Amino acid sequence: MRNTARWAATLGLTAAAVCGPLTGPALAAPAAPASLYAPSALVLTLGHGESAAAVSPARAVTLTCAPGPSGSHPAAALACAELRASGGDLEVLTETGDALCTREYDPVVVTVDGVWQGKRVSYERTFSNECVKNSTGSVLFAF
């Protein structure tokens, strides 16, 4: 009986050693592509002044939308949803509403730089003051 048990153990270990490497690749899952999503990662800045070149940003946040919303933006999921709904058209998101704002001129400049759905994005918009910027109703620039 001892011989049979030893023989079975030896045969089992030999079979595992010889056949193990042959079955490994067959059982492995196929390699997934690097990414199923076009990259969407943006850096948004806000500063006080005439243009982004003339001022340093007072605030900056990051926003990544693919494969899921993330980054330092306080409302990343809502901002990504707005961008998707507008087709990435930042002009639509920065249209000012009909809020009552003072005529005080204290320019606020917002910028967006990065990649949206695989395409390079560089956008800058100057608003006459903070109230006008907030009248867009967009969550994207609410940081």
N, CA and C atoms as an extended XYZ file, in Angstrom:
429
Properties=species:S:1:pos:R:3:atomname:S:1:resname:S:1:resid:I:1 pbc="F F F"
N         0.810       -1.177        0.000 N   MET     1
C         0.000        0.000        0.000 CA  MET     1
C         0.857        1.245        0.000 C   MET     1
N         1.993        1.195        0.748 N   ARG     2
C         2.887        2.333        0.790 CA  ARG     2
C         3.448        2.646       -0.576 C   ARG     2
N         3.814        1.621       -1.292 N   ASN     3
C         4.357        1.806       -2.629 CA  ASN     3
C         3.337        2.460       -3.552 C   ASN     3
N         2.103        2.056       -3.440 N   THR     4
C         1.052        2.596       -4.296 CA  THR     4
C         0.839        4.073       -3.983 C   THR     4
N         0.827        4.452       -2.723 N   ALA     5
C         0.638        5.846       -2.336 CA  ALA     5
C         1.819        6.687       -2.796 C   ALA     5
N         3.031        6.171       -2.621 N   ARG     6
C         4.224        6.892       -3.063 CA  ARG     6
C         4.216        7.036       -4.577 C   ARG     6
N         3.862        5.975       -5.254 N   TRP     7
C         3.810        5.994       -6.722 CA  TRP     7
C         2.761        7.001       -7.196 C   TRP     7
N         1.598        7.043       -6.593 N   ALA     8
C         0.532        7.972       -6.982 CA  ALA     8
C         0.958        9.414       -6.727 C   ALA     8
N         1.622        9.672       -5.597 N   ALA     9
C         2.078       11.023       -5.288 CA  ALA     9
C         3.140       11.471       -6.281 C   ALA     9
N         4.068       10.582       -6.594 N   THR    10
C         5.120       10.908       -7.551 CA  THR    10
C         4.529       11.182       -8.926 C   THR    10
N         3.615       10.345       -9.348 N   LEU    11
C         2.978       10.508      -10.647 CA  LEU    11
C         2.174       11.822      -10.698 C   LEU    11
N         1.475       12.128       -9.606 N   GLY    12
C         0.691       13.371       -9.551 CA  GLY    12
C         1.574       14.608       -9.612 C   GLY    12
N         2.674       14.610       -8.853 N   LEU    13
C         3.590       15.746       -8.872 CA  LEU    13
C         4.275       15.894      -10.223 C   LEU    13
N         4.645       14.780      -10.837 N   THR    14
C         5.281       14.831      -12.157 CA  THR    14
C         4.307       15.381      -13.192 C   THR    14
N         3.081       14.913      -13.149 N   ALA    15
C         2.076       15.392      -14.099 CA  ALA    15
C         1.839       16.885      -13.912 C   ALA    15
N         1.793       17.366      -12.662 N   ALA    16
C         1.580       18.794      -12.403 CA  ALA    16
C         2.764       19.614      -12.894 C   ALA    16
N         3.981       19.086      -12.689 N   ALA    17
C         5.172       19.818      -13.115 CA  ALA    17
C         5.283       19.882      -14.633 C   ALA    17
N         4.927       18.801      -15.296 N   VAL    18
C         5.043       18.763      -16.761 CA  VAL    18
C         3.875       19.476      -17.433 C   VAL    18
N         2.675       19.250      -16.968 N   CYS    19
C         1.485       19.790      -17.633 CA  CYS    19
C         1.095       21.170      -17.128 C   CYS    19
N         1.556       21.576      -15.954 N   GLY    20
C         1.194       22.882      -15.391 CA  GLY    20
C         1.513       24.039      -16.311 C   GLY    20
N         2.753       24.134      -16.818 N   PRO    21
C         3.075       25.241      -17.710 CA  PRO    21
C         2.284       25.203      -19.026 C   PRO    21
N         1.846       24.049      -19.428 N   LEU    22
C         1.091       23.945      -20.677 CA  LEU    22
C        -0.331       24.459      -20.525 C   LEU    22
N        -0.901       24.332      -19.339 N   THR    23
C        -2.283       24.765      -19.147 CA  THR    23
C        -2.375       26.207      -18.686 C   THR    23
N        -1.289       26.806      -18.198 N   GLY    24
C        -1.310       28.181      -17.690 CA  GLY    24
C        -1.827       29.186      -18.708 C   GLY    24
N        -1.240       29.298      -19.895 N   PRO    25
C        -1.719       30.278      -20.853 CA  PRO    25
C        -3.145       29.994      -21.328 C   PRO    25
N        -3.524       28.733      -21.373 N   ALA    26
C        -4.868       28.408      -21.836 CA  ALA    26
C        -5.915       28.870      -20.825 C   ALA    26
N        -5.560       28.869      -19.551 N   LEU    27
C        -6.503       29.267      -18.522 CA  LEU    27
C        -6.467       30.768      -18.243 C   LEU    27
N        -5.412       31.434      -18.663 N   ALA    28
C        -5.297       32.866      -18.384 CA  ALA    28
C        -6.309       33.645      -19.212 C   ALA    28
N        -6.808       34.712      -18.626 N   ALA    29
C        -7.761       35.576      -19.340 CA  ALA    29
C        -7.025       36.333      -20.435 C   ALA    29
N        -7.704       36.588      -21.536 N   PRO    30
C        -7.044       37.349      -22.603 CA  PRO    30
C        -6.685       38.744      -22.093 C   PRO    30
N        -5.576       39.252      -22.583 N   ALA    31
C        -5.117       40.570      -22.153 CA  ALA    31
C        -6.096       41.638      -22.626 C   ALA    31
N        -6.471       42.511      -21.703 N   ALA    32
C        -7.394       43.600      -22.038 CA  ALA    32
C        -6.623       44.722      -22.711 C   ALA    32
N        -7.271       45.468      -23.581 N   PRO    33
C        -6.599       46.610      -24.180 CA  PRO    33
C        -6.219       47.621      -23.098 C   PRO    33
N        -5.278       48.483      -23.400 N   ALA    34
C        -4.803       49.447      -22.414 CA  ALA    34
C        -5.943       50.283      -21.863 C   ALA    34
N        -6.866       50.711      -22.692 N   SER    35
C        -7.996       51.505      -22.226 CA  SER    35
C        -9.114       51.420      -23.235 C   SER    35
N       -10.345       51.278      -22.736 N   LEU    36
C       -11.500       51.245      -23.616 CA  LEU    36
C       -12.092       52.633      -23.792 C   LEU    36
N       -11.538       53.617      -23.085 N   TYR    37
C       -12.068       54.969      -23.101 CA  TYR    37
C       -11.028       55.936      -23.651 C   TYR    37
N       -11.497       56.902      -24.418 N   ALA    38
C       -10.598       57.973      -24.822 CA  ALA    38
C       -10.304       58.796      -23.575 C   ALA    38
N        -9.077       59.249      -23.394 N   PRO    39
C        -8.754       59.986      -22.181 CA  PRO    39
C        -9.529       61.300      -22.077 C   PRO    39
N        -9.929       61.621      -20.875 N   SER    40
C       -10.600       62.881      -20.571 CA  SER    40
C       -10.082       63.375      -19.235 C   SER    40
N        -9.038       64.183      -19.276 N   ALA    41
C        -8.423       64.722      -18.067 CA  ALA    41
C        -8.145       66.201      -18.287 C   ALA    41
N        -8.647       67.026      -17.383 N   LEU    42
C        -8.559       68.473      -17.543 CA  LEU    42
C        -7.999       69.129      -16.289 C   LEU    42
N        -7.372       70.268      -16.485 N   VAL    43
C        -6.954       71.143      -15.390 CA  VAL    43
C        -7.713       72.443      -15.576 C   VAL    43
N        -8.472       72.842      -14.572 N   LEU    44
C        -9.258       74.074      -14.623 CA  LEU    44
C        -8.648       75.075      -13.659 C   LEU    44
N        -8.527       76.325      -14.103 N   THR    45
C        -7.988       77.364      -13.236 CA  THR    45
C        -8.935       78.554      -13.218 C   THR    45
N        -8.812       79.343      -12.159 N   LEU    46
C        -9.593       80.558      -12.004 CA  LEU    46
C        -8.662       81.616      -11.434 C   LEU    46
N        -8.664       82.783      -12.043 N   GLY    47
C        -7.814       83.873      -11.568 CA  GLY    47
C        -8.509       85.203      -11.740 C   GLY    47
N        -7.979       86.226      -11.089 N   HIS    48
C        -8.548       87.576      -11.182 CA  HIS    48
C        -7.641       88.426      -12.046 C   HIS    48
N        -8.175       88.900      -13.164 N   GLY    49
C        -7.413       89.725      -14.089 CA  GLY    49
C        -7.968       89.617      -15.492 C   GLY    49
N        -7.304       90.290      -16.417 N   GLU    50
C        -7.759       90.375      -17.806 CA  GLU    50
C        -7.592       89.067      -18.589 C   GLU    50
N        -6.457       88.384      -18.368 N   SER    51
C        -6.202       87.153      -19.113 CA  SER    51
C        -5.338       86.221      -18.277 C   SER    51
N        -5.333       84.976      -18.668 N   ALA    52
C        -4.562       83.975      -17.927 CA  ALA    52
C        -3.068       84.262      -18.008 C   ALA    52
N        -2.626       84.871      -19.109 N   ALA    53
C        -1.210       85.178      -19.266 CA  ALA    53
C        -0.771       86.294      -18.325 C   ALA    53
N        -1.716       87.174      -17.946 N   ALA    54
C        -1.378       88.328      -17.122 CA  ALA    54
C        -1.455       88.050      -15.629 C   ALA    54
N        -2.120       86.977      -15.230 N   VAL    55
C        -2.298       86.699      -13.802 CA  VAL    55
C        -1.905       85.259      -13.481 C   VAL    55
N        -1.611       85.034      -12.221 N   SER    56
C        -1.410       83.650      -11.786 CA  SER    56
C        -2.737       83.156      -11.228 C   SER    56
N        -3.032       81.896      -11.402 N   PRO    57
C        -4.337       81.386      -10.955 CA  PRO    57
C        -4.495       81.462       -9.438 C   PRO    57
N        -5.695       81.859       -9.024 N   ALA    58
C        -6.013       81.881       -7.597 CA  ALA    58
C        -6.396       80.479       -7.130 C   ALA    58
N        -7.034       79.711       -8.009 N   ARG    59
C        -7.442       78.337       -7.697 CA  ARG    59
C        -7.234       77.469       -8.934 C   ARG    59
N        -6.990       76.203       -8.677 N   ALA    60
C        -6.857       75.225       -9.764 CA  ALA    60
C        -7.357       73.881       -9.265 C   ALA    60
N        -8.038       73.154      -10.150 N   VAL    61
C        -8.517       71.816       -9.821 CA  VAL    61
C        -8.272       70.894      -11.011 C   VAL    61
N        -8.274       69.606      -10.740 N   THR    62
C        -8.169       68.609      -11.802 CA  THR    62
C        -9.511       67.907      -11.940 C   THR    62
N        -9.779       67.444      -13.148 N   LEU    63
C       -11.023       66.732      -13.421 CA  LEU    63
C       -10.734       65.626      -14.425 C   LEU    63
N       -11.014       64.401      -14.045 N   THR    64
C       -10.879       63.253      -14.932 CA  THR    64
C       -12.263       62.634      -15.081 C   THR    64
N       -12.679       62.407      -16.335 N   CYS    65
C       -14.039       61.906      -16.567 CA  CYS    65
C       -14.093       60.481      -17.109 C   CYS    65
N       -12.997       59.937      -17.587 N   ALA    66
C       -13.028       58.587      -18.135 CA  ALA    66
C       -11.945       57.758      -17.477 C   ALA    66
N       -12.250       56.594      -17.004 N   PRO    67
C       -13.500       55.864      -17.122 CA  PRO    67
C       -14.566       56.312      -16.137 C   PRO    67
N       -14.184       56.997      -15.077 N   GLY    68
C       -15.169       57.494      -14.115 CA  GLY    68
C       -14.737       58.851      -13.616 C   GLY    68
N       -15.663       59.623      -13.050 N   PRO    69
C       -15.314       60.951      -12.569 CA  PRO    69
C       -14.408       60.907      -11.338 C   PRO    69
N       -13.365       61.729      -11.382 N   SER    70
C       -12.448       61.821      -10.250 CA  SER    70
C       -11.660       63.117      -10.377 C   SER    70
N       -10.789       63.356       -9.439 N   GLY    71
C        -9.960       64.553       -9.448 CA  GLY    71
C       -10.254       65.402       -8.231 C   GLY    71
N        -9.655       66.583       -8.187 N   SER    72
C        -9.837       67.462       -7.037 CA  SER    72
C       -11.027       68.411       -7.198 C   SER    72
N       -11.731       68.334       -8.303 N   HIS    73
C       -12.928       69.163       -8.494 CA  HIS    73
C       -13.964       68.772       -7.434 C   HIS    73
N       -14.598       69.758       -6.760 N   PRO    74
C       -15.529       69.416       -5.681 CA  PRO    74
C       -16.799       68.691       -6.141 C   PRO    74
N       -17.176       68.831       -7.402 N   ALA    75
C       -18.365       68.145       -7.924 CA  ALA    75
C       -17.993       67.463       -9.247 C   ALA    75
N       -17.046       66.543       -9.173 N   ALA    76
C       -16.500       65.907      -10.375 CA  ALA    76
C       -17.575       65.196      -11.198 C   ALA    76
N       -18.460       64.460      -10.556 N   ALA    77
C       -19.483       63.709      -11.292 CA  ALA    77
C       -20.423       64.642      -12.039 C   ALA    77
N       -20.858       65.711      -11.398 N   LEU    78
C       -21.750       66.663      -12.059 CA  LEU    78
C       -21.044       67.423      -13.179 C   LEU    78
N       -19.786       67.802      -12.952 N   ALA    79
C       -19.025       68.514      -13.978 CA  ALA    79
C       -18.820       67.627      -15.209 C   ALA    79
N       -18.517       66.354      -14.991 N   CYS    80
C       -18.353       65.430      -16.120 CA  CYS    80
C       -19.679       65.243      -16.860 C   CYS    80
N       -20.774       65.174      -16.125 N   ALA    81
C       -22.089       65.033      -16.757 CA  ALA    81
C       -22.414       66.258      -17.610 C   ALA    81
N       -22.075       67.445      -17.113 N   GLU    82
C       -22.288       68.666      -17.903 CA  GLU    82
C       -21.460       68.657      -19.181 C   GLU    82
N       -20.216       68.263      -19.054 N   LEU    83
C       -19.346       68.211      -20.236 CA  LEU    83
C       -19.870       67.216      -21.265 C   LEU    83
N       -20.298       66.046      -20.806 N   ARG    84
C       -20.846       65.050      -21.733 CA  ARG    84
C       -22.109       65.573      -22.409 C   ARG    84
N       -22.985       66.207      -21.631 N   ALA    85
C       -24.247       66.719      -22.181 CA  ALA    85
C       -24.009       67.812      -23.223 C   ALA    85
N       -22.959       68.600      -23.037 N   SER    86
C       -22.666       69.670      -23.998 CA  SER    86
C       -21.789       69.185      -25.147 C   SER    86
N       -21.418       67.918      -25.124 N   GLY    87
C       -20.531       67.389      -26.161 CA  GLY    87
C       -19.127       67.960      -26.048 C   GLY    87
N       -18.768       68.441      -24.861 N   GLY    88
C       -17.442       69.020      -24.642 CA  GLY    88
C       -17.353       70.467      -25.100 C   GLY    88
N       -18.472       71.083      -25.488 N   ASP    89
C       -18.484       72.468      -25.957 CA  ASP    89
C       -18.479       73.411      -24.760 C   ASP    89
N       -17.321       73.989      -24.473 N   LEU    90
C       -17.184       74.855      -23.308 CA  LEU    90
C       -17.873       76.199      -23.514 C   LEU    90
N       -18.057       76.626      -24.742 N   GLU    91
C       -18.779       77.878      -25.012 CA  GLU    91
C       -20.210       77.790      -24.491 C   GLU    91
N       -20.837       76.642      -24.665 N   VAL    92
C       -22.209       76.451      -24.191 CA  VAL    92
C       -22.251       76.545      -22.677 C   VAL    92
N       -21.243       75.984      -22.014 N   LEU    93
C       -21.229       75.968      -20.547 CA  LEU    93
C       -20.897       77.326      -19.941 C   LEU    93
N       -20.315       78.238      -20.713 N   THR    94
C       -19.952       79.538      -20.166 CA  THR    94
C       -20.872       80.658      -20.649 C   THR    94
N       -21.998       80.306      -21.265 N   GLU    95
C       -22.977       81.326      -21.637 CA  GLU    95
C       -23.593       81.877      -20.364 C   GLU    95
N       -23.615       83.185      -20.252 N   THR    96
C       -24.143       83.799      -19.039 CA  THR    96
C       -25.658       83.815      -19.061 C   THR    96
N       -26.218       83.649      -17.879 N   GLY    97
C       -27.665       83.647      -17.734 CA  GLY    97
C       -28.195       85.062      -17.530 C   GLY    97
N       -29.393       85.157      -17.017 N   ASP    98
C       -30.006       86.468      -16.821 CA  ASP    98
C       -30.054       86.845      -15.343 C   ASP    98
N       -29.006       86.518      -14.608 N   ALA    99
C       -28.926       86.900      -13.199 CA  ALA    99
C       -28.666       88.399      -13.102 C   ALA    99
N       -29.126       88.997      -12.026 N   LEU   100
C       -28.892       90.416      -11.802 CA  LEU   100
C       -27.539       90.582      -11.125 C   LEU   100
N       -26.598       91.164      -11.849 N   CYS   101
C       -25.250       91.387      -11.332 CA  CYS   101
C       -24.930       92.874      -11.398 C   CYS   101
N       -24.048       93.311      -10.526 N   THR   102
C       -23.603       94.704      -10.568 CA  THR   102
C       -22.745       94.922      -11.805 C   THR   102
N       -22.559       96.159      -12.158 N   ARG   103
C       -21.743       96.473      -13.329 CA  ARG   103
C       -20.292       96.700      -12.929 C   ARG   103
N       -19.948       96.289      -11.758 N   GLU   104
C       -18.577       96.413      -11.273 CA  GLU   104
C       -17.645       95.613      -12.187 C   GLU   104
N       -16.530       96.228      -12.556 N   TYR   105
C       -15.576       95.529      -13.411 CA  TYR   105
C       -14.425       95.007      -12.554 C   TYR   105
N       -14.469       93.738      -12.284 N   ASP   106
C       -13.432       93.029      -11.531 CA  ASP   106
C       -13.232       91.704      -12.252 C   ASP   106
N       -12.486       91.713      -13.373 N   PRO   107
C       -12.438       90.548      -14.261 CA  PRO   107
C       -11.973       89.256      -13.594 C   PRO   107
N       -12.635       88.182      -14.004 N   VAL   108
C       -12.324       86.830      -13.553 CA  VAL   108
C       -12.075       86.004      -14.811 C   VAL   108
N       -10.943       85.339      -14.847 N   VAL   109
C       -10.608       84.517      -16.012 CA  VAL   109
C       -10.599       83.046      -15.612 C   VAL   109
N       -11.227       82.215      -16.443 N   VAL   110
C       -11.226       80.766      -16.236 CA  VAL   110
C       -10.525       80.114      -17.423 C   VAL   110
N        -9.796       79.057      -17.142 N   THR   111
C        -9.121       78.320      -18.213 CA  THR   111
C        -9.377       76.833      -18.047 C   THR   111
N        -9.328       76.137      -19.162 N   VAL   112
C        -9.419       74.679      -19.184 CA  VAL   112
C        -8.320       74.196      -20.125 C   VAL   112
N        -7.471       73.333      -19.637 N   ASP   113
C        -6.413       72.742      -20.459 CA  ASP   113
C        -6.360       71.253      -20.194 C   ASP   113
N        -6.146       70.495      -21.251 N   GLY   114
C        -6.027       69.047      -21.104 CA  GLY   114
C        -6.529       68.316      -22.311 C   GLY   114
N        -7.180       67.183      -22.069 N   VAL   115
C        -7.676       66.320      -23.134 CA  VAL   115
C        -9.130       65.979      -22.825 C   VAL   115
N       -10.002       66.154      -23.803 N   TRP   116
C       -11.400       65.753      -23.660 CA  TRP   116
C       -11.713       64.744      -24.743 C   TRP   116
N       -12.039       63.525      -24.353 N   GLN   117
C       -12.338       62.406      -25.235 CA  GLN   117
C       -11.287       62.261      -26.339 C   GLN   117
N       -10.029       62.317      -25.915 N   GLY   118
C        -8.907       62.086      -26.809 CA  GLY   118
C        -8.456       63.286      -27.614 C   GLY   118
N        -9.123       64.427      -27.481 N   LYS   119
C        -8.758       65.628      -28.251 CA  LYS   119
C        -8.224       66.707      -27.315 C   LYS   119
N        -7.174       67.358      -27.749 N   ARG   120
C        -6.541       68.426      -26.964 CA  ARG   120
C        -7.504       69.593      -26.788 C   ARG   120
N        -7.563       70.124      -25.562 N   VAL   121
C        -8.449       71.242      -25.237 CA  VAL   121
C        -7.634       72.350      -24.595 C   VAL   121
N        -7.834       73.567      -25.069 N   SER   122
C        -7.246       74.740      -24.443 CA  SER   122
C        -8.276       75.858      -24.579 C   SER   122
N        -8.816       76.293      -23.443 N   TYR   123
C        -9.926       77.242      -23.451 CA  TYR   123
C        -9.691       78.309      -22.398 C   TYR   123
N       -10.049       79.549      -22.724 N   GLU   124
C        -9.936       80.658      -21.788 CA  GLU   124
C       -11.142       81.574      -21.978 C   GLU   124
N       -11.705       82.034      -20.872 N   ARG   125
C       -12.847       82.955      -20.935 CA  ARG   125
C       -12.718       83.952      -19.796 C   ARG   125
N       -12.893       85.227      -20.102 N   THR   126
C       -12.847       86.273      -19.087 CA  THR   126
C       -14.253       86.806      -18.861 C   THR   126
N       -14.680       86.818      -17.606 N   PHE   127
C       -15.978       87.360      -17.210 CA  PHE   127
C       -15.737       88.714      -16.546 C   PHE   127
N       -16.702       89.599      -16.628 N   SER   128
C       -16.512       90.947      -16.075 CA  SER   128
C       -16.418       90.943      -14.554 C   SER   128
N       -17.054       89.975      -13.888 N   ASN   129
C       -16.900       89.829      -12.439 CA  ASN   129
C       -17.363       88.434      -12.019 C   ASN   129
N       -17.205       88.140      -10.755 N   GLU   130
C       -17.532       86.813      -10.219 CA  GLU   130
C       -19.020       86.491      -10.381 C   GLU   130
N       -19.876       87.488      -10.187 N   CYS   131
C       -21.318       87.270      -10.310 CA  CYS   131
C       -21.689       86.830      -11.725 C   CYS   131
N       -21.091       87.465      -12.717 N   VAL   132
C       -21.369       87.102      -14.110 CA  VAL   132
C       -20.893       85.675      -14.380 C   VAL   132
N       -19.738       85.316      -13.841 N   LYS   133
C       -19.238       83.940      -13.999 CA  LYS   133
C       -20.215       82.945      -13.383 C   LYS   133
N       -20.704       83.258      -12.210 N   ASN   134
C       -21.622       82.351      -11.519 CA  ASN   134
C       -22.993       82.291      -12.188 C   ASN   134
N       -23.325       83.293      -13.001 N   SER   135
C       -24.637       83.302      -13.656 CA  SER   135
C       -24.737       82.259      -14.766 C   SER   135
N       -23.625       81.628      -15.115 N   THR   136
C       -23.673       80.571      -16.131 CA  THR   136
C       -24.453       79.378      -15.612 C   THR   136
N       -24.462       79.195      -14.306 N   GLY   137
C       -25.161       78.053      -13.718 CA  GLY   137
C       -24.412       76.744      -13.898 C   GLY   137
N       -23.212       76.795      -14.433 N   SER   138
C       -22.426       75.602      -14.679 CA  SER   138
C       -21.693       75.164      -13.422 C   SER   138
N       -21.721       73.886      -13.160 N   VAL   139
C       -20.990       73.313      -12.030 CA  VAL   139
C       -19.505       73.226      -12.358 C   VAL   139
N       -19.185       73.201      -13.639 N   LEU   140
C       -17.803       73.021      -14.069 CA  LEU   140
C       -16.872       74.070      -13.458 C   LEU   140
N       -17.304       75.336      -13.416 N   PHE   141
C       -16.443       76.394      -12.904 CA  PHE   141
C       -16.790       76.795      -11.471 C   PHE   141
N       -17.544       75.983      -10.775 N   ALA   142
C       -17.883       76.246       -9.384 CA  ALA   142
C       -16.886       75.527       -8.475 C   ALA   142
N       -15.715       76.114       -8.345 N   PHE   143
C       -14.682       75.554       -7.459 CA  PHE   143
C       -13.928       76.675       -6.786 C   PHE   143
